[in-house]
Amino acid sequence: MIEGKQLDQLRLFISACKMNPDILHEPKLDFFKDYLISMGATVPAKKQEPKPEPKIPTPEPTPEPMEEEEPEEESSEEEEIELDNTGVIAGEDLMDLPMGDSEETPSEEAVDKANSLRGQAMCAMGDGNLDEALKLFGEAIELNPHAAVLFAKRSQLLLRNKKPNNAVRDAEKALALNPDNALAHKCKGKAYRLLGKWEESALALAAGQKCDYDDDTQELLKTVVKPNAEKLRMARLRKESKNRERDHKDKLERIRKAKEARQKAHDEAKAREASGMGGMGGMTGGMGGMP
């Protein structure tokens, strides 16, 4: 006799069979299905399960080819600056001139001898014997390489010989020994003027004028050197301004493209997510038969 809990379980089983007759086709319930058939009962055929729709893979977005940025043409040509290059010459090679031993301290006798040679060199310069003057200055420098005036005077001589590169070297040596040597500043400025280095020339000549003003140097500075130097300075400032403006525009463009790329990636991710949710909609109907 079935009673109590077993009877309740049987009721539940019969209710489940009514709701879903396919339960009777479970292999482990074959004995019960055979019993029902033997009693003349009709067991409904098992429903065919709908074949799941093949899932169509969502294609990954094909990255768009990067647009090749055409390099922004810098000013097709350097700005043409009209300069007064009258008297400008090509620079020469440096000569092998005596420079003395800066580590050696000259004796009083050597200093006196060097001063005597300097006087002779100045006389040779006055006579127009420039080669002899160059030789005498070299001998004086060997005896006293610490005398700024010797290098400054030889720089002046080299300038007269149209040797601007060598004149600059001697002028810089003189200034290393005595930064306030006016002659060295002016020789350096005039040598740069011969080389067409207008801004450097203007600086050197102005420094010489601060040490020892003279009208001739001021005239050269005012009428030739400074106007050319100012033109170059203004052209450089314009170029720097254009470069800053171009760099700023490039930065803004990079920020814009990065922002667009992030937005595009976000939109594609949202589209893939929406597509995935749509593909799950068909599952809802298949679940309707479940208790």
C-alpha positions in Angstrom: 0.0 0.0 0.0 1.4 3.4 -1.0 0.9 6.0 1.6 2.3 9.3 3.0 5.4 10.6 1.4 5.6 8.1 -1.4 2.1 9.0 -2.4 3.0 12.7 -2.6 6.0 11.9 -4.7 3.8 9.8 -7.1 1.4 12.8 -7.4 4.3 15.1 -8.2 5.6 12.6 -10.8 2.2 12.3 -12.5 1.9 16.1 -12.6 5.3 16.4 -14.2 4.4 13.8 -16.8 1.2 15.8 -17.7 3.2 19.0 -18.1 6.0 17.4 -20.1 5.1 14.0 -21.5 8.6 13.7 -23.0 9.7 12.6 -19.5 8.2 9.2 -20.3 10.8 8.7 -23.1 13.7 8.9 -20.6 15.5 5.5 -20.9 15.4 4.9 -17.2 11.6 5.1 -17.3 11.2 2.6 -20.1 9.7 0.1 -17.7 6.9 2.6 -16.7 6.2 3.5 -20.4 6.0 -0.2 -21.3 3.5 -0.7 -18.4 1.3 2.2 -19.6 1.3 0.8 -23.1 0.4 -2.6 -21.8 -2.5 -1.1 -20.1 -3.8 0.4 -23.4 -2.5 3.9 -22.7 -1.2 6.1 -25.6 2.2 7.7 -24.9 2.6 10.9 -27.0 5.6 10.8 -29.4 8.7 12.7 -28.2 8.8 16.2 -29.5 11.6 17.0 -31.8 14.0 19.5 -30.2 14.5 22.5 -32.5 17.9 22.6 -34.0 19.8 25.5 -32.6 20.4 28.2 -35.2 24.1 28.3 -36.1 25.8 31.2 -34.4 27.1 33.6 -36.9 30.4 34.9 -35.5 30.5 38.6 -35.3 33.4 39.7 -37.5 36.1 41.7 -35.8 36.2 45.2 -37.2 38.8 45.5 -39.9 41.1 48.3 -38.9 41.0 51.0 -41.4 44.3 51.7 -43.1 46.1 54.5 -41.5 46.2 57.5 -43.6 49.7 58.4 -44.4 50.4 61.8 -43.2 52.0 63.9 -45.8 54.8 65.7 -44.1 53.9 69.3 -43.8 56.1 71.1 -46.1 58.4 73.4 -44.3 58.8 76.6 -46.0 59.7 75.2 -49.4 62.7 77.6 -49.3 64.6 79.3 -46.6 63.5 82.9 -46.3 65.5 85.0 -48.6 67.2 87.8 -46.6 68.7 90.7 -48.4 72.0 91.3 -46.9 74.8 93.7 -47.7 77.6 91.2 -48.2 80.0 93.7 -49.7 83.6 92.7 -48.7 82.7 89.2 -47.5 85.3 86.6 -48.3 85.7 82.9 -48.0 87.4 81.7 -44.8 90.9 80.3 -45.0 92.5 77.3 -43.3 94.2 77.8 -40.0 97.9 78.5 -40.1 100.5 76.7 -38.0 101.5 79.7 -35.9 103.5 79.8 -32.7 101.2 79.8 -29.7 103.8 79.4 -26.9 103.6 77.1 -23.8 100.9 78.4 -21.5 102.2 76.2 -18.7 105.5 77.9 -18.7 106.1 81.1 -16.6 108.3 83.5 -18.5 111.3 85.1 -16.8 111.7 88.9 -16.5 114.3 88.7 -19.2 111.9 86.8 -21.5 109.2 89.4 -20.9 111.5 92.2 -21.8 112.7 90.4 -24.9 109.1 89.8 -26.0 108.3 93.5 -25.6 111.3 94.4 -27.7 110.2 92.0 -30.4 106.7 93.4 -30.3 108.1 96.9 -31.0 110.0 95.5 -33.9 106.9 93.8 -35.2 104.9 97.0 -35.0 107.6 98.8 -37.0 107.5 96.1 -39.6 103.7 96.4 -39.8 104.0 100.2 -40.3 106.4 99.6 -43.2 104.1 97.1 -44.8 106.4 94.2 -44.2 103.6 91.9 -43.0 105.5 88.6 -43.2 108.3 89.9 -41.1 105.9 91.3 -38.6 104.1 87.9 -38.4 107.5 86.2 -37.7 108.4 88.7 -35.0 105.1 88.4 -33.2 105.5 84.6 -33.2 108.9 84.9 -31.6 107.5 87.3 -29.0 104.6 84.9 -28.2 107.0 82.0 -27.7 108.9 84.1 -25.1 105.7 85.3 -23.3 102.6 83.4 -24.2 100.7 85.0 -21.3 100.6 88.5 -22.9 97.1 89.1 -24.3 98.4 92.2 -26.2 100.7 90.0 -28.3 97.8 87.8 -29.5 95.6 90.9 -30.1 98.3 92.6 -32.1 98.9 89.5 -34.2 95.1 89.2 -34.7 95.2 92.7 -36.1 98.0 91.8 -38.4 96.2 88.7 -39.6 93.1 90.8 -40.3 95.1 93.1 -42.5 96.4 90.0 -44.3 92.7 88.9 -45.0 93.1 85.9 -42.7 89.8 86.2 -40.7 89.8 82.6 -39.3 93.3 83.0 -37.9 92.5 86.5 -36.7 89.5 85.1 -34.7 91.7 82.3 -33.2 94.3 84.9 -31.9 91.6 87.3 -30.7 89.9 84.5 -28.7 93.2 83.6 -27.2 93.8 87.2 -26.2 90.4 87.4 -24.6 91.0 84.2 -22.7 94.0 86.0 -21.2 92.2 89.4 -20.8 88.5 89.6 -21.4 88.6 93.4 -21.4 91.1 93.7 -24.3 89.3 96.1 -26.6 91.5 95.4 -29.6 90.9 91.7 -29.4 87.1 92.2 -29.3 87.2 94.6 -32.3 89.6 92.3 -34.3 87.2 89.4 -33.7 84.2 91.5 -34.7 85.9 92.7 -37.9 87.1 89.2 -38.8 83.5 87.9 -38.4 82.4 90.8 -40.6 84.7 89.5 -43.3 83.3 86.0 -42.9 79.7 87.3 -43.2 78.9 86.3 -39.6 76.9 89.4 -38.9 75.4 88.6 -35.6 78.7 87.4 -34.1 80.3 90.4 -35.5 77.8 92.8 -34.0 78.3 91.2 -30.5 82.1 91.3 -30.7 82.2 94.9 -32.0 79.7 96.1 -29.3 81.8 94.5 -26.6 84.9 96.2 -28.0 83.1 99.6 -27.9 82.2 99.1 -24.3 85.9 98.6 -23.5 87.2 101.4 -25.7 84.9 103.5 -27.9 86.0 104.8 -31.3 84.1 106.5 -34.1 85.3 104.2 -36.9 84.1 101.0 -35.2 80.8 102.6 -34.3 80.3 103.7 -38.0 81.0 100.1 -39.2 78.7 98.7 -36.6 75.9 101.2 -37.3 75.9 101.2 -41.1 76.8 97.7 -42.1 77.1 95.1 -39.4 74.1 95.9 -37.2 71.5 96.2 -40.0 72.5 92.8 -41.4 72.6 91.3 -37.9 69.1 92.7 -37.2 67.7 91.3 -40.4 69.1 87.8 -39.5 67.8 88.1 -35.9 64.3 89.0 -37.1 64.3 86.2 -39.7 65.4 83.7 -37.0 62.6 84.9 -34.7 60.0 84.5 -37.5 61.2 81.0 -38.2 61.1 80.0 -34.5 57.6 81.4 -34.3 56.5 79.4 -37.3 58.1 76.2 -35.9 56.3 76.7 -32.6 53.0 77.3 -34.4 53.5 74.2 -36.5 54.4 72.1 -33.4 51.3 73.3 -31.7 49.1 72.4 -34.7 50.7 69.0 -34.9 50.0 68.4 -31.2 46.3 69.4 -31.5 46.0 67.1 -34.6 47.5 64.2 -32.6 45.1 64.8 -29.7 42.1 65.0 -32.2 43.0 61.7 -33.9 43.6 59.9 -30.6 40.2 61.1 -29.4 38.5 59.9 -32.6 40.2 56.5 -32.3 39.0 56.1 -28.7 35.5 57.1 -29.7 35.5 54.6 -32.6 36.8 51.8 -30.4 34.1 52.6 -27.9 31.3 52.6 -30.6 32.5 49.3 -32.1 32.6 47.7 -28.6 29.0 48.9 -28.0 27.9 47.6 -31.4 29.5 44.1 -30.8 27.8 44.0 -27.4 24.4 44.9 -28.9 24.9 42.3 -31.6 25.7 39.6 -29.0 22.6 40.4 -26.9 20.4 40.2 -30.1 21.7 36.7 -30.8 20.5 35.5 -27.4 16.9 36.5 -28.0 16.0 33.1 -29.7 16.8 31.2 -26.5 13.8 32.7 -24.7 11.2 30.8 -26.7 13.0 27.5 -26.3 12.7 27.9 -22.5 8.9 28.2 -22.5 8.3 24.5 -21.9 10.3 24.4 -18.7 8.4 24.3 -15.4 
